[in-house]
Amino acid sequence: MRLVRHPLVEQDIRALAEHILTVSGDPAAALRRLDEIDALIAAILQNPDLGTRLDGALHGWRVRHGGQGRALSIVYRAQGDRLFVALVAFGGQDWLTRGAARGGFGG
């Protein structure tokens, strides 16, 4: 399956790592969260049907939560041989609203 990320996903991940570094002062903590993102994306690629189906503006998309404390949220959709990732959110971020704003990209 080919991974297709919304152009703002890199910004999401960078902001997440910067936030953790700022709050914790620990570069290793930020790196651990980045590893958790990679692991969650790999798990989604292995079985994209495990995520929770979304309705409304995100109909046809799914969300999967993971990482330590299930603090990471990834909104995605599998279509054919591609996995579209709309966003990566952390903690209490409003991923539902942000995902709806990005939900139409790439097919």
C-alpha positions in Angstrom: 0.0 0.0 0.0 1.3 3.4 -0.9 1.2 6.2 1.7 0.0 9.6 0.6 0.2 12.4 3.2 -1.7 15.6 3.0 0.8 18.5 2.5 0.1 19.8 6.1 0.9 16.4 7.8 4.6 17.3 7.9 3.6 20.6 9.6 1.5 18.6 12.1 4.3 16.4 13.0 6.9 19.2 13.3 4.5 21.2 15.6 3.9 18.1 17.7 7.6 17.5 18.2 8.3 21.1 19.0 5.4 21.3 21.5 6.7 18.2 23.3 10.3 19.5 23.3 9.1 22.9 24.7 6.9 21.4 27.4 9.2 18.7 28.5 12.6 20.1 27.6 13.5 16.6 26.6 14.5 15.9 23.0 14.3 12.2 23.7 10.6 12.6 24.6 9.9 14.3 21.2 11.8 11.5 19.4 9.8 8.9 21.2 6.5 10.5 20.0 7.9 10.6 16.4 8.6 6.9 16.7 5.1 6.3 17.9 3.7 8.1 14.9 5.8 5.9 12.6 4.6 2.8 14.5 0.9 3.9 14.3 1.1 4.6 10.6 2.8 1.2 10.0 0.0 -0.5 12.0 -2.6 1.4 9.9 -0.9 0.3 6.7 -1.0 -3.3 7.9 -4.8 -3.2 8.7 -6.5 0.0 7.7 -10.0 -1.4 8.5 -9.3 -1.3 12.3 -9.9 2.4 12.6 -13.2 4.0 13.7 -15.4 5.0 10.8 -16.2 8.7 10.8 -19.5 10.4 9.7 -20.5 13.9 8.6 -17.9 15.9 6.9 -15.4 13.0 7.3 -17.7 10.3 5.9 -15.5 7.6 4.4 -12.5 8.5 6.6 -11.3 6.7 9.7 -9.4 7.7 12.8 -7.0 5.6 14.8 -5.7 6.6 18.2 -2.4 5.3 19.6 0.9 5.9 21.2 1.5 6.3 24.9 -1.8 7.2 26.6 -3.5 6.9 23.1 -2.6 10.6 22.8 -2.0 10.4 19.0 -4.8 10.6 16.5 -4.4 9.9 12.8 -7.2 10.5 10.3 -6.9 8.4 7.2 -8.7 6.6 4.3 -7.7 3.6 2.4 -8.6 3.7 -1.3 -7.3 1.0 -3.7 -3.6 0.6 -3.1 -3.2 4.0 -1.4 -3.5 5.1 2.2 -4.3 8.8 2.5 -3.4 10.4 5.8 -5.2 13.7 6.3 -3.7 14.7 9.7 -1.8 13.7 12.7 -3.0 15.3 16.0 -1.8 15.1 19.6 -3.4 15.3 22.9 -6.6 17.4 23.1 -6.3 18.9 19.6 -9.6 19.2 17.8 -8.7 16.6 15.1 -12.4 16.3 14.0 -12.7 19.9 12.9 -9.2 20.0 11.4 -9.7 16.7 9.6 -12.9 18.0 8.0 -11.0 20.9 6.6 -8.5 18.5 5.0 -10.8 15.6 4.2 -11.2 16.3 0.5 -7.6 16.0 -0.6 -6.3 13.4 -2.9 -9.3 11.5 -4.0 
